[in-house]
């Protein structure tokens, strides 16, 4: 089995992460993305904020030492939420689930929350396998789809 690990995001990761986060199918599935995934300056500014904010967690996911995504946690409206982005080339290979398990060992705050587009069955499955349970839905504007869509809200603990 491939070894999945978490580490700090490094400067050398940024080009690969930018490419991962602008993949059209990945963007469509994530739905709630940057206004313009092709805007490198906006990506760099956002990533710099994430890396410098001590109040949140922003980590690289590697599989056998190769960068395959990011995972993190942040506070939103008093709730701690988790989020992740997995390179499409490794979808369906257990990377998201393994990375989430590693993050849950580091982030001990409970309850934890997560959100996913309600039609993103893969992401919902990853979260549910990790113990998250759906507690409701919301409708929000998804930049990637240029429309309001339903997202499922999940909670752990």
N, C-alpha and C positions, 0 to 999 in steps of 0.2 A: 504494500500500500504506500502511496506517495505521502511524504511528510509535509504537512501544512504547519506553518509557523507564522507568528506575528512579530513585527519589529517596527521601529520608528521609520517614518517616511524620510527618505534621503533625497538630496538634490538630484542625484542621478536617476531617481524614479520618475521625475516629473514628465519627461517626454512620453514615456510609456503610459503613465496614468492619463495624460491628456488624450492619447489615442484611444485608450480603453473607454474613456468617458464621452467619446464622440462617435462611437460605433452606433450606426442608425438603429439596429435592432435592440441593442442594449438600452439606448436612450428611450425608445418607444416603450419597452417593458418597464423601465424605471418610472417613466411618465413625469414625475415631479423632479425636473432637472433644471439646469441652468437655462436661462432664456435663449442663449445661442451657444450650443455646445462647441462650435467652431471658433469661438472668441478666446484666443490663447491669453490675451492680456487679462480678461476677466477670470479665466481659470487660474492663472498665476496669482492674481490678487486674492482670490478666494482660498486657494491652497495655502498661501502665506499666512492668512488669518487663522486657518485651521491649525497649522503647525505651531503658531505662536501663542495660542490661547490656552493657558494652563487649566481652564475650567472644563475642557473637553478632551476626549481621547480621539486620536486620529492615527491609525496604524496601517502599515503595509501588510498585505497577506502574501506569503510566498508558498509555493509548492515545490519541493525539492530545490529550494534556493532561488527559484524563478519568481519574479513579481507577477502576481495574478489578480491583484485587486487591493481594495482598502476596506477597512472596517473601523467603526468608532462609536462613540456615544456623546451625547450632548444633552443639555437641559433646555426644554421648551415649555413655557407656561407652567413651570414648577414640576414637570415630569421629566425623568431621565429616559431618553430614547436611544435605541441602537439603530445603526444604519450600516449598510455594506454595499460594495460595488464589486462584482466579480466579472473578470474578463470572459467574454462570451465563449472563447476557445475552451474553457474548462467548465462550462455549465453542465449540470447533470453528473458531475464526477465527485460529488461530496465535499468539494472545497468550501462552499458557503457554510455548510453545517459544521464542519470541523473548525473553521475560523470562528464561527459564532460560539461554539463550545469553549474555545480558548479565551474569547473576549469575556464570556460569562464568568470565567474563573477570576479574571482581573477586576471586573466591575461587580462589586458586591451590593450595590444599592438595589433595593427591591421596594416597591415594584419597579420593573422596567417596562417600557413601552416600545412598540415598533409600529410602523405603518407600511403598507404596500398597496399598490393599485389592486383593486379587487379582482381584476382579471389576470394578475400575475401569479398564476397557480404555483410556479416553481418557488418563488420567494415565500409565499404563504406556507407552503409545505415545509420549507427549511425552518421557518419560525415555529410552526406547530410542533415539529419534531424536537425542537429545543425546549418545548414546554410552554411556549406562548399560547394564549387562547384568545380568540376573537372576542372583543367586548363591544364592538359597535362599528359603525361606518360613518364616513363624512364625505362630503362632496367638495372638491377643490379644483382650482384651475391647474391643469397639467401643461406646462410649457411645451413638453415634447409632443403633445397631441393637439395643442392649441384648442383645448376644449375643457369644460368641466367634466370630471370623471369621479367615480366613487373609489374611495380608498378604504381599506379595512384597517381598523385600529386593533392592535393586539396588546396583551399584557402578560407579564411573567411575574408570579409571586404576588 
